[in-house]
Amino acid sequence: MSISGRGGQREGSGRPSPWNNKKTVAIRVPEVFVEEVVEYARRLDRGERVVNSDSVQNQKLLEMLKNALDVPTKSFGKGKVILREIVSILETAQNQ
């Protein structure tokens, strides 16, 4: 009995992968999360920066603090120094 060169898995056979990062694995997740997990993975695969709700809240807080720093006042000197430090910390965390 001879082994045929046909059949089985061959390079280039089958459908092309829809993923940019070609190698995939199967994972088990609760059914209710499947759509969200796949969408998250697709966005990562496309190279998009994925922002979670904490980042969105931090962005809103950062904007509020920057607006507070723009308010002209003479009696809020130390407060503005503290606000600038908070803004600096939030911006650093956001860029990581």
NORCORLIN-V281128 format. One record per residue. RES is the residue in one small letter. SS is DSSP state (H for helix, E for strand, - for the rest). PSI is psi in radians with two decimals (NA if undefined). NEAR is the number of other C-alpha atoms within 10 Angstrom. Layout:
# NORCORLIN-V281128
<<RES | SS | PSI | NEAR> <RES | SS | PSI | NEAR>>
This chain:
# NORCORLIN-V281128
<<m | - | 2.22 | 3> <s | - | 2.66 | 4> <i | - | 2.18 | 5> <s | - | 2.65 | 6> <g | - | 0.12 | 7> <r | - | 2.81 | 7> <g | - | 2.95 | 6> <g | - | -2.99 | 6> <q | - | 2.28 | 8> <r | - | 2.61 | 9> <e | - | 2.24 | 5> <g | - | -0.01 | 7> <s | - | 2.78 | 8> <g | - | -3.11 | 8> <r | - | 2.56 | 6> <p | - | 2.57 | 8> <s | - | 2.40 | 10> <p | - | -0.06 | 9> <w | - | 2.48 | 12> <n | - | -0.74 | 11> <n | - | 1.72 | 10> <k | - | -0.74 | 9> <k | - | 2.26 | 7> <t | - | 2.83 | 8> <v | - | 2.74 | 4> <a | - | 2.42 | 5> <i | - | 2.77 | 5> <r | - | 2.13 | 6> <v | - | 2.70 | 9> <p | - | 2.45 | 7> <e | H | -0.63 | 7> <v | H | -0.32 | 8> <f | H | -0.07 | 9> <v | H | -0.92 | 12> <e | H | -0.80 | 10> <e | H | -0.72 | 10> <v | H | -0.76 | 13> <v | H | -0.74 | 11> <e | H | -0.74 | 11> <y | H | -0.80 | 13> <a | H | -0.71 | 15> <r | H | -0.73 | 15> <r | H | -0.74 | 13> <l | H | -0.73 | 14> <d | H | -0.58 | 14> <r | - | -0.09 | 11> <g | - | 0.23 | 10> <e | - | 2.57 | 11> <r | - | 2.13 | 8> <v | - | 2.18 | 10> <v | - | 2.27 | 9> <n | - | 3.04 | 8> <s | H | -0.54 | 8> <d | H | -0.71 | 9> <s | H | -0.67 | 14> <v | H | -0.77 | 12> <q | H | -0.73 | 11> <n | H | -0.66 | 15> <q | H | -0.75 | 15> <k | H | -0.76 | 12> <l | H | -0.74 | 15> <l | H | -0.75 | 20> <e | H | -0.72 | 13> <m | H | -0.74 | 12> <l | H | -0.72 | 16> <k | H | -0.68 | 16> <n | H | -0.69 | 10> <a | H | -0.61 | 12> <l | H | -0.43 | 17> <d | H | -0.20 | 9> <v | - | 2.14 | 10> <p | - | 2.15 | 8> <t | - | 2.63 | 9> <k | - | -0.26 | 6> <s | - | 0.28 | 8> <f | - | 0.54 | 11> <g | H | -0.97 | 10> <k | H | -0.64 | 9> <g | H | -0.70 | 11> <k | H | -0.60 | 18> <v | H | -0.78 | 12> <i | H | -0.77 | 11> <l | H | -0.70 | 17> <r | H | -0.68 | 15> <e | H | -0.74 | 12> <i | H | -0.77 | 16> <v | H | -0.76 | 19> <s | H | -0.76 | 13> <i | H | -0.80 | 12> <l | H | -0.72 | 16> <e | H | -0.69 | 14> <t | H | -0.79 | 10> <a | H | -0.62 | 11> <q | H | -0.54 | 14> <n | - | -0.01 | 6> <q | - | NA | 5>>
